[in-house]
C-alpha cells in the first residue's frame, strides 16, 4: 500500500457570540460548511453542540497524495477560518497515512 496517500482530520470549534438563536447559528454554520466544502474541498460534518446557540464543533476531512500537498491544503482551511473568525475558532489537526489507518483497523 505504499504511496496510498494521507488523510487530515480537522476538529473545528466555533463560537458565535452574536447568535441569539439556533436559527441564526444554523444560518452562519450552513454558510461555513458550504464554503469549506465548495471552495476548500473538505468533507464536513457538524459533530457536537447542535443544541447550543453559540457553539459548534465541525469535523472536516481532507485527503492528499503527498504530505506536503495535504499540509498546504489544511493550512489553507485554517487560514480561511482564522481570517473570518480570528477570536472565535480553534482547530485541532490530526494527520495519518493510509498505511497508519490500515494498521488501526
PyMOL commands that set and color helices and strands:
alter all, ss='L'
color gray80, all
select helices_A, chain A and resi 22-38+67-84+98-104
alter helices_A, ss='H'
color red, helices_A
select strands_A, chain A and resi 6-15+43-48+55-64+89-97
alter strands_A, ss='S'
color yellow, strands_A
deselect
rebuild
show_as cartoon
